[in-house]
Amino acid sequence: LATFLIKSNMGFRCTQGHTGFLVHDASTLAFLFYPETVRLTRGRVKVSTSEDVQGRTHLDMRHLPKTPGGSFVALDVDADAVLTAMVQDLMAAFNESSQQTNISEFVLKNPAKLASPGGGAK
């Protein structure tokens, strides 16, 4: 999983995002897990419905009174910090998983050493 994520992310970054790799879900996860890496602003967001620009969003960032329904919009992300944090977390999870696997394999291969007091079979 870590290899796939790193390879996909690096491929996306190296091509300036022209590979078709969508990062919306990853951006949401980055905000949820690493909020310190995302810069948000509050403003009014409108979505265009006219045919020529359908779906385009517009953010009104003027300093107006905050009204109910105001949105928080991510303006910037520290991509290097997110990638570093994700890789470190994935490596830690992989190392933990590897340790658990090693312990399980040891237990399965050496039941007698664990069964008797003192660690040895009599």
Secondary structure, DSSP 8 states (H G I E B T S, - for coil): -HHHHHHHHHHHHHTTTTT----HHHHHHHHHH-GGGEEEEEEEEEE--SGGGTT-EEEE-S-----TT-EEEEEEE-HHHHHHHHHHHHHHHHHHHHHHHHHHHHHHH-HHHHHSGGGS--
